Amino acid sequence: MSTVHVSQTAPRTRRRAFTRRIVVARALLALAWAPAVVIAVGDRVPTTDTELPAAAAILLASYPLIDVIASLLGSSFANARLLQVNAAVSAVASVGVGVAAFGSDAGATLVAFGAWAAVSGAIQLGVALRRRRAHGRQLPMIVSGGLSAAAGLSFIAASGRDEAHLTTLAGYMAFGALLFLASTWRGDEEAAAG
């Protein structure tokens, strides 16, 4: 009987260690992205109808790829279909943000990034609520998903203003990273892996 218990515990322990590494790596990447976006945008606040600096466009278009990778890695453990959907949404968002950032203006980029944040946040909220019912906890991921959805809608609303405060996207990235780290600290890393 103890060998069965050990054989079931060992994969669970390895899975927890792996998902913890995914979450920490995801958070560290987001924490690096945030100041990079601020630096790339520079000290000039663009209007919503101006083009983005190329470095800012590249950073914003590539940011959803963190979600793609984390979701695909996390999908090997639980909620595979939902996390694969999230990975697909984030991949499409990366293309959409790239098209807007390179082919249009700052306002269109805010809309594309905001739409991704809203949809991805809603998916994250759904996963965290499901896991909360099954396993408890998940508060940082519930907060993160809800705030991401709300932030996405605020980015879309901001696209109609004269000035495109793109540095608010950096705050979104950094705050999300801190919530992912909080989920690891609380032991909720499986929700944060995707």
N, C-alpha and C positions, 0 to 999 in steps of 0.2 A: 504494500500500500504506500509506503513512503517513496518508493521509486516512481510511482505514478505521480505523486504530489510534486516531487522534484522535477520530473520531466515536464509537468505543466507549468511549474513556476519559472523554470529557466527561460523558456521562450517569452513569457510575459515580462520578465526582468530585462531581457535583451530588447524587446519591443519598446518598453518604457525608456530605456537608455537611448535607443535610436530616435524615438520621437522627441525626446528632450534635446538631442543634438540638432534635429531639424528646427525646432522652435528657437533655440538659442542662435543658430546660424541665421534664420529668417529675421530675428530681431536685430542682430548685429548688422546685417545688410541694410535693413531699413534705417538704423541709426547712422550708418555711413552715408546713405542716400540723402537724408534730410539736409545736412550742411552742404553737400555737393550741389543740391538743387539751388540753395540760397546763393552759393558762390556763382553758379552758372547763370542765374537770372541777373545777378549783379545788383547794384544799388539803384538802378533805374526801374521804377514800376511801369511795365508796359501797359498801354491801353489795350482793351480787349480786341481791337481791330489791327493790332500790330503783330508782326512776325516775332517768333521766339528766337532767342539765341540758339544756335545749333546744339551746343552742349546741354542746354536745358531741355531741348526737344528730345535728344537722345536719352537723357536720364528719365524723363517723364514717360516716354514710350517703353522703356525697358523695365520700369518699376513693377508693372503687373506680372512680369516673368518670375518674380520671387514667389508670387502666389501660385503660378503654374507649377513650379518645381516642388514647392512645399505640399501642394494638394496632391500631386501625383505620388510623391513619396508617402504621404499620409494615407492615401487610398489603399495601400497594401494592407492596412490594419482594420479599418472599420469605415462604414458608410462609403464604400468604394464608389458607388454610382454618383452620389451627391458630390463627392470630392472631385471625381472626374468631370462632372458638369462644371464645377467651379474652375477647374483647370482650363476647360474649353472656353468658358466665359472670359477668364483672364487672358488667354491667348488671343482671343478676338479683340479684347480691350487693348492689348499691347499694339496690335495692328491699327486699331481705330485711333488710339492716342497718337501713334506715329504719323498716320495720315493727316490728322488734324494739326499736329505740331509742326510738321514739315510742309504741308500743303495748304494750310489755311492760316488761322491767327490764334492769338492767345485765348479769345473767347470760345472758339470752337474746341480748343484743347481742354479748357475747363469743363465744357459739356461732356466731352468724351471721357475724361478722367472721372468726372462726377458720376456719370452713368455707371462706369465700372465700379466705383466705390460703393454706390447704392446697391447694385445687384450683388456684388461680392459680399457686402456687409449683411444683406438679407440672408444669403446662403449661410454665412458663418453663424449668424444668429439662430437659424434653423437647426444647424448641426449642434450648436452648444445647448439649445433647449432640449433637443432629443437626447443628448448625452446626459444632461442634468436629470431628466426623468429616469434614465437607466442607471446612472452611476452617481448622481449628486454633483455638487460643487459647480464648476464651470462659470462662476460669476465674472471673472475677467473677460472671458470669451463672449459672454452674453453682452456685457457692456461694450466690448470692442465691436461686435457685430452691429449692435444698435447704433452706436456712434458713427460707425463707418457708413451705414445707410443714411443717417441724418446728414453727415458731412457731405456725402455725395450729392444729396439734394441741394445743400447750400452752395456747393461748387457750381451746380447747374444754374441756380438762381443768380450767383455772382457773375456769370457770363454775360448778363445783360447790363452790367454796370459799365461805366467808362473805363475804370482802371482794373487791370487784371492782377490781383494780388496773388501771384503764383507762389510766393513764399508761404502762404497758408497751407499749401500742399505739403511743404516740408514739415510743418507742425503736425499735420495729419499723419505723416509717415513716422515721425518720432514718437507721438503719443501711442500709436498702434504698436510700435516696437516695445514700448514700456509695458503695455497691457499683455503682450505675448510673454515678456519676461516675468510678469506677475503670475501668469498662468503656470509657468514652469515652477516658480517658487511655491505656488499653492499645490502643485501636483496635478494640474489640469492639462498637461501638455498634449494629450491625445486630441483634444478639441482644437488646440492651436496648430497642430501639425498640418491641418488642411483648411 
